Amino acid sequence: MSSLSYALQSGLMPDGDVFGGSMGEVVRDGTAYLSKQDRDAIAIYLLEGNE
């Protein structure tokens, strides 16, 4: 979860690759400005869904 949360802040994935295309824009213009708590919540939702 922390890897995805970090990627939503920086655009960098754990393997050193970067988000491209529209996702890069989402990070640059949106998720990079969220609080860590909000990014963590998004990461949990994306990884675990609505269980």
Buried (B, 14 or more C-beta within 10 A) or exposed (E): BEEBBBBBBEBBEEEEEEBEEEBEEBBEEEBEEBEEEEBBBBBEEEEEEEE
